[in-house]
């Protein structure tokens, strides 16, 4: 197995690179800009996957048997206001990867999201009908449809509210946002009427690797197992790290105005991944402990 990882500078990308390196598998890590990867002795190539010819050339020269696409524009409000950039990275770049995978008969494993759903009837299984309520979700569902209509070997990994930490990752996530604000004494307002199954990044990386290892094709929900609101997440995080819970104020989606609408109730049913892949995620509290151990 030879694996090409896109978006390798991101939180999931870095965890995947670390996991694949530990398995001793041949790998090319790629991302925009210089490498921020902490894992030593990893072959790295700067790659903008919106550049079609560069993608085709890279894949042809490296000849991966598996491509794991973790690159995406994931800031939901930014996607709402910068739609052209969002579409180029979240949709057009996926078309380039499909074409590239076809030329070397590679298995494309693509990361998607719970935001392809409207949140009316979550948690969702793999058979649920997408109906996105914001442009980010629309772009990710459009990319899924390109893959579904393709003739390549493919897997779509849908995930939810990824959290965790790695020294080289520049992006925040809900757990880090809560922790950093409370440590600085900043009051925060957190919605209590949205429901998610937050996903530890190490669990997500493990799920992606299991799909590659087993050559498992199709759609897989890979998320945490606890259905929580962002307010629940904030309170559990505060208690775990012994931070001031009184700084956390409960609010709801009507009061908390953002450019992009959020689905109210998503989260995933993960029985298929458990059955076919042997996927076993950690609880949210266990995930906090694993994240904290990375800082020790």
Buried (B, 14 or more C-beta within 10 A) or exposed (E): BBBBBBBBBBBBBBBBBBBBBEEEBBBBBBBBEEBBBEBEEBEBBEBBBBEBEBBBEBBEEBBBBBBBBBBBBBBBBBBBEBBEEBBBBBBBBBBBBBBBBBEBEBBBBBBBBBBBBBBEEBBBEBEBEBBBBBBBBBBBBBBBEBBEEBEBBBBBBBBBBBBBBBEBBEEBBBBBBBBEBBEEEEEBEBBBBBBBBBBBBBBBBBBBBBBBEEEBBEBBBBBBBBBBBBBBBBBBBBEBBEBEEEBBEBBBBEEBEEEBBBBBBBBBBBEBBBEBBEBEBBEBEBBBEBBEEEEE
